Amino acid sequence: MKPLSKQPRPISLRQGRYCLFAELGSGSTATLYLAAAQSALGFDKIHALKCLRRELADEPEFLSMFVDEARLAARLEHPNVVRTVEVCVGDGRPSIVMEYVEGCSLHQLLHAARSGAVKVETAHWIAIVIEILAGLDYAHNLADFDGGPLAIVHRDISPGNVLVSSAGEVKLTDFGIAKAALRSGTTAVGTIKGKMHYMAPEQIRGEAVDARADVFAAGVLLWELVAGRSPWNTPNPKQRKLVEPLSRSVSDVTPELDAICERALASDRTARYQSAEEMLRALEDYNARRARRVSRLELGRIVNSAFGAQLERRKIIVRDQLAKLRNAHSAMDWSLEQLPGASESIPPEPTSVSLRPGSAARRVGRGRVYVTLLVVVASLFAALFLYRTRVRWQDASQASTPSTTPADPTAPPITSASQIELYVVATPPEAAIYVDGRRMPANPHRGYMQKDDAPHRVRVEAANHVTIERDVTYEDDVVLRLKLDPAPVPRKAPKPTSAPEALPTASPWDP
């Protein structure tokens, strides 16, 4: 007899001051709802709420990742980034309240163009990529409140994470796996995150990534959007090459656009565009020489032409649900509706992966013989064991000479696969930074350390402040932003209002 399955607890339709009335979609870690904000004047605003799945709300790892995403999203304020309104907690789980973008994803628009449902010209795709690069340039250069760089890298640029509204706005979304300095503790340790199809080579190898990884993903997007197919000759990320120049696939593409794509897709990151702005300027110059500029109204007309009927169905459901909410006396008086997507016939985009370095290649050959897979896995474990044994032996032989080397914060990062970047900034500025008991010469401190999986201790202390200690590992870049709290002032004992008179003591010479 099968055990009775536990019935899921019904979802609460209220999250703080927001009333949920439609479900937009669900992923592996969160569910997206449409909600109305309730104020003293009634329901005055519609938002999208990203709620952590209930079964993950008690998992510290997923909760920490979700809070990190919320913290980062709240700092982003740009026309090409989906705006975060606030973070609320309801029903025992956090939710990110975002603006609702009425339109479709770039993934859906690409499939509509491939199927012939709508005609999208090369100039339209270029205009969309330019808007994406503008949002990336903003995120890459965003600074913290104290002026220090946040070093944001999206790491998951793909058609599914770009929205195009019915008004022609292009917005980046889903910074859930973004790398940034304001994340708690360390960045993702020793893992590969993102979608393999759009990953830069250094990202696949598990190396430290910077803004140039997002530039590579934008190059993949540009090639794929214009050509209508994948730019790679094989799904194996370690063997892939461009199938051919873009101009051979599309008749109206010139060698100049070929050169832009090839530079963005360079395997060597030093040969790529060094910033999103640099690639953006190249595409703008290309458009200017062709005298073809695309307005937002033009992009909006394309979205409405492809998905007008589905978007109209959405509006009817939203209107009916809002009417129910206005007349509801409690949460029992309305229920969730399944809001139709921009097109039910379009397959969902593959979800992002989170892998250890070296396991990416194993994902590609799942259809091979099971015995062969076991041999490969066993070989990898043996190689990993030998590698770690060698690293520990080298660390033991070099223990007397720490490998920390201070660097100029403006210097380019070291890209050696055997090193990670250690960046520590502390507040107040006069705080001293210690790594494994050794004082670092400056605050902030940026240095490069040999990769290992051993624990290391970072200590920050300052006069009249509470000392902070953190344990880290050197498997991936480590970024710590630590703020010391003032030390508590010892409370003085209150003075007595009237001191009692001391009794005279008898002298041995008194009679």
Residue pairs with C-beta under 8 A, 6 or more apart in sequence:
8 54
9 54
11 20
11 54
11 91
11 336
12 90
12 91
12 331
13 19
13 20
13 21
13 331
13 334
13 335
13 336
14 20
14 90
14 91
14 331
15 35
15 49
15 51
15 88
15 89
15 90
15 91
15 95
16 88
16 89
16 90
16 95
17 37
17 38
17 39
17 88
18 35
18 36
18 37
18 38
18 47
18 49
18 88
18 90
18 95
18 97
19 35
19 36
19 38
19 43
19 325
19 331
19 334
20 33
20 34
20 35
20 49
20 336
21 33
21 34
21 35
21 36
21 318
21 321
21 322
21 324
21 325
21 334
21 336
21 337
22 33
22 34
22 317
22 318
22 321
22 336
22 337
22 338
22 339
23 31
23 32
23 33
23 34
23 336
23 337
23 338
23 339
24 32
24 33
24 34
24 48
24 339
25 31
25 32
25 341
26 32
26 53
27 351
28 351
29 52
29 53
29 56
29 62
29 65
29 66
29 176
30 50
30 51
30 52
30 53
30 66
31 50
31 51
31 53
32 48
32 49
32 50
32 51
33 48
33 49
33 51
33 336
34 46
34 47
34 48
34 49
34 100
34 318
34 339
35 46
35 47
35 48
35 49
35 97
36 43
36 45
36 46
36 47
36 322
36 325
37 43
37 44
37 45
37 46
37 47
42 326
43 322
43 325
43 326
46 100
46 318
47 85
47 97
47 98
47 99
47 100
48 97
48 98
48 99
48 100
48 101
49 95
49 96
49 97
49 98
50 95
50 96
50 98
51 93
51 94
51 95
52 62
52 63
52 66
52 93
52 94
52 95
53 93
54 91
54 92
54 93
56 62
56 63
57 63
57 92
57 93
57 94
63 94
64 184
65 176
66 94
66 96
66 176
67 94
67 184
68 183
68 184
69 96
69 175
69 176
69 178
70 84
70 87
70 94
70 96
71 182
71 183
72 152
72 175
72 178
72 180
72 182
72 183
73 82
73 84
73 96
73 98
73 175
74 84
74 86
74 87
75 142
75 150
75 182
76 83
76 84
76 138
76 139
76 142
76 175
77 83
78 134
78 135
78 138
78 139
79 134
79 135
79 169
79 171
80 131
80 132
80 134
80 135
80 138
80 169
80 170
80 171
80 172
81 135
81 138
81 139
81 171
81 172
81 173
82 98
82 99
82 101
82 163
82 171
82 172
82 173
83 98
83 99
84 96
84 97
84 98
85 97
85 98
85 99
86 97
87 94
87 95
87 96
87 97
88 94
88 95
88 97
89 95
98 173
101 163
101 165
101 169
101 171
101 173
102 165
102 166
102 311
102 314
103 163
103 164
103 165
103 166
103 167
103 169
103 303
103 307
103 311
103 342
104 112
104 163
104 164
104 303
104 306
104 307
104 342
104 343
105 159
105 160
105 161
105 162
105 163
105 164
105 342
105 349
106 128
106 159
106 160
106 162
106 163
106 164
106 221
106 225
107 158
107 159
107 160
107 162
107 346
107 349
108 307
108 341
108 342
108 343
108 346
109 118
109 120
109 159
109 164
109 302
109 303
109 306
110 159
110 224
110 225
110 228
111 343
111 346
111 347
112 118
112 306
112 307
112 343
112 346
113 119
113 120
113 228
113 306
114 228
117 306
118 302
118 305
118 306
120 302
121 252
122 226
122 250
122 252
122 253
122 257
123 287
123 290
123 292
123 294
124 294
124 298
124 299
124 302
125 222
125 225
125 226
126 222
126 226
126 257
126 283
126 286
126 287
126 294
127 287
127 293
127 294
127 299
128 162
128 164
128 170
128 225
128 299
129 218
129 221
129 222
129 225
129 283
130 280
130 283
130 284
130 287
131 170
132 157
132 162
132 170
132 172
132 218
132 221
133 218
133 276
133 277
133 279
133 280
133 283
134 276
134 280
135 170
135 171
135 172
136 154
136 157
136 172
136 211
136 214
136 215
136 218
136 276
137 275
137 276
137 277
137 280
139 152
139 154
139 172
139 175
139 178
140 152
140 153
140 211
140 214
140 275
140 276
141 149
142 149
142 150
142 152
143 149
143 150
144 150
144 181
144 182
144 481
146 427
148 181
148 425
148 444
148 481
149 181
150 180
150 181
150 182
151 179
151 180
151 181
151 210
151 423
151 479
152 175
152 178
152 179
152 180
153 178
153 179
153 180
153 209
153 210
153 211
153 213
153 214
154 161
154 172
154 175
154 178
154 214
154 217
155 177
155 178
155 179
155 193
155 194
155 203
155 209
155 213
155 214
156 174
156 176
156 177
156 178
156 193
156 194
156 195
156 198
156 352
157 172
157 198
157 214
157 217
157 218
157 221
158 194
158 195
158 197
158 198
158 217
158 221
158 349
159 221
159 224
159 225
159 349
160 174
160 348
160 349
161 172
161 173
161 174
162 170
162 171
162 172
162 173
162 221
163 169
163 170
163 171
163 173
164 170
164 171
164 299
164 303
165 171
165 300
165 303
166 300
166 303
166 304
166 311
167 296
167 300
168 295
168 296
168 297
168 298
168 299
168 300
168 301
168 303
169 296
170 299
176 352
177 188
177 193
177 194
177 352
177 354
179 187
179 188
179 209
179 477
180 479
181 423
181 425
181 479
181 481
182 481
183 479
185 470
185 472
185 480
186 472
186 473
186 476
186 477
186 478
186 479
186 480
187 476
187 477
187 478
187 479
188 354
188 476
189 473
189 475
189 476
190 206
190 356
190 357
190 453
190 475
190 476
191 206
191 354
191 355
191 356
191 357
191 476
192 199
192 203
192 204
192 206
192 353
192 354
192 355
192 356
192 357
192 359
192 360
193 352
193 353
193 354
194 203
194 217
194 352
194 353
195 349
195 350
195 351
195 352
195 353
196 204
196 237
196 353
196 360
196 363
197 220
197 230
197 232
197 235
197 237
197 350
198 216
198 217
198 220
198 221
199 213
199 216
199 217
199 237
200 209
200 212
200 213
200 216
200 217
200 269
201 216
201 267
202 208
202 209
202 213
202 269
202 415
203 209
203 213
203 216
204 237
204 238
204 360
205 357
205 417
206 356
206 357
206 358
206 476
207 415
207 417
208 413
208 415
208 420
208 421
208 476
208 477
210 269
210 413
211 275
211 276
212 269
212 272
212 273
212 274
212 275
213 269
214 276
215 264
215 272
215 273
215 274
215 275
215 276
215 279
216 264
216 265
216 269
216 272
218 264
218 276
218 279
219 261
219 263
219 264
219 265
219 272
219 279
220 231
220 265
222 260
222 261
222 264
222 283
223 231
223 242
223 246
223 261
223 265
224 230
224 231
226 246
226 249
226 250
226 253
226 257
227 246
227 249
227 250
229 249
230 243
231 242
231 243
231 246
231 261
231 265
232 240
232 241
232 242
232 243
233 240
233 241
233 242
233 243
234 240
234 241
235 364
236 361
236 364
237 360
237 361
237 364
238 360
238 361
242 262
242 265
245 255
245 258
245 262
246 253
246 257
246 258
246 261
247 253
247 254
247 255
247 257
247 258
256 286
256 289
257 286
260 279
260 282
260 283
260 286
263 271
263 272
263 273
263 279
263 282
264 272
264 273
264 279
265 272
266 272
269 415
273 279
273 282
287 293
304 311
306 342
307 342
307 343
310 340
310 341
310 342
310 343
311 342
313 340
314 339
314 340
317 337
317 339
317 340
318 339
321 334
321 337
324 333
324 334
325 334
327 333
328 334
353 360
353 363
355 363
358 380
358 384
359 380
362 373
362 376
362 377
362 380
365 373
365 376
366 373
388 453
391 450
391 451
391 452
392 452
392 454
394 450
395 450
395 452
395 454
398 450
402 435
402 436
402 438
403 448
403 449
403 450
404 422
404 435
404 438
404 440
404 447
404 448
404 449
405 447
405 448
406 440
406 441
406 442
406 445
406 446
406 447
407 446
407 447
407 448
408 446
409 444
409 446
413 421
414 421
414 448
417 451
418 450
418 451
419 448
419 449
419 450
419 451
420 448
420 449
420 451
420 474
420 475
420 476
420 477
420 478
421 446
421 447
421 448
421 477
421 478
422 435
422 445
422 446
422 447
422 448
422 449
422 472
422 474
422 477
422 478
423 444
423 445
423 446
423 477
423 478
423 479
423 480
424 433
424 435
424 440
424 443
424 444
424 445
424 446
424 458
424 460
424 478
424 480
424 482
425 443
425 444
425 445
425 480
425 481
425 482
426 433
426 443
426 444
426 460
426 462
426 481
426 482
426 483
426 484
427 482
427 483
427 484
428 462
428 465
428 484
429 443
430 443
430 462
430 463
431 443
431 460
431 461
431 462
431 465
431 482
431 484
432 439
432 440
432 443
432 460
432 461
432 462
433 439
433 440
433 443
433 445
433 458
433 459
433 460
434 440
434 458
434 459
434 460
434 461
435 445
435 447
435 456
435 457
435 458
436 456
436 457
437 457
437 459
440 447
449 456
449 474
450 474
451 474
451 475
452 473
452 474
452 475
453 473
453 474
453 475
454 473
454 474
455 471
455 472
455 473
456 471
456 472
456 473
456 474
457 469
457 470
457 471
457 472
458 469
458 470
458 471
458 472
458 480
459 467
459 468
459 469
459 470
460 467
460 468
460 469
460 482
460 484
461 467
461 468
461 484
462 484
464 486
464 487
465 484
465 485
465 486
465 487
466 484
466 485
466 486
466 487
467 484
468 482
468 484
470 480
470 482
472 478
472 480
